Amino acid sequence: MQIINNIIAKPSTPIVGSVAMYYKTEPLYTDVNRYTHTNNWEILEAIKIITKLGFSLDLIDRNCHNWNPTKKYDIFLGLGVGNAGRNFARYSKISQAPKKVLLAMGPATWDEKVLKRYKMFHDRTGQYAPPMRLQGLTSGQLGEIFDATDFIFNIGEKDTPAYNSFADLDKPVLNFYPSISPKVKFDERWLESREINSFLCFTGNGFICKGVDLVVEAFLKAPDKELHICGPASEKAFFEHYGNVINNSPNIKYHGFIEPGGARFNELAAKCSFVVFHSAAEGCCTSVATAIKAGLIPIINEWTGINIVDEGYILSEEGDLIKNIVEAVDTASNITKKEYEKLVSKILNKATIFSQDSFIKSYTKAISYVIQN
């Protein structure tokens, strides 16, 4: 279904205005509780928040390319990333809304950084990989999108590279926190069952732009460390090059997509001590946020979009990225049990901002700011 019109909280709710949301209609007819992606639950909750504030809402799917509204809206709120980004400026204009909100799920520099990773993959392997996860703003559309925007919603924390990438636009940047499945919980018994040399790479689509190739290369150089990779097998070029390598590596195991908080996830959370991730660009990496909710210590770069001070290990963006991972993994695996337990306590405290409740509060605050300004 490409368009769902006139969504309201309940018939008795006084209507004060109308909102056009350009995102995904899928969550309205699928089971969002499986948490195949956090934004499915978030879209439903965003609709509840907006309609409870008295707005009727028309939902337009990101795959709809011929939306022609017959009314004027008070607020247009639209996805400006991926292939959907090419419709944002046009839809923003034809909505006639005086307040236009860009849903920025990643940094303004996303394409530049993602393309750089694919070039690195080609230079290292000699294999061309069609880039995944591009924002679709490389052909001059970024300026047009920003010109059609009054407010920017940025997923994740303030003072991350993604948040700061919008600082020069002279437009309000309002952050909201991603929700993480409530099924994901830390079990105290895992402190005893975890192995200090076991690491988890928990990721989504686009293994190369997510840096999984770099992580694999690092663990090929660290045969005494065990790596568990979870994520969908959606990037053909990655598996063409690394599939047999992983299958023939006794210290690297690929588990496919697993459900957050499910039985297999909990088995890995009980075994692994760290989550390692080296993404090209994120607004906020929800897979890492999911892992730290389970008390895994992050070994991440700043572009993962999660601010850590002394709760984990930051991977340098300078020099040899693979070597940087090897060194960080080695450092992490040599801490004492007492030091590890302190880190777990710190990261669990940090992870409290990634929850359904935090999403509701932060999103309500952001949309209320738009309404009032």
Buried (B, 14 or more C-beta within 10 A) or exposed (E): EEBBEEBBBEEEBEEEBBBBBBBBBBBBEEEBEBBBBBBBBBBEBBBBBBBEBBBBBBBBBBEBEEBEBEEEBBBBBBBBBBEBBBBBBEBBBBBEBEBBBBBBBBBBBBBBBBBBBBEBBBEEBEEEBEBBBBBBBBEEBBEBBBEBBBBBBBBBBEEBBBBBBBEEBEBBBBBBBBBBBBBBEBEEEBBEEBEBBBBBBBBBBBBBBBBBBBBBBBBBEBEEBBBBBBBEEEBEBBBEBBEEEBEEBEBBBBBEBBBBBBEEBBBBBBBBBBBBBBBBBBBBBBBBBBBBBBBBBBBBBBBBBBBBEEBBBBBBEEEEBBEBBBBBBBEBBEBEEEEBEBBBEBBBEBBEBBBBEBBBBBBBEBBEEBBEE
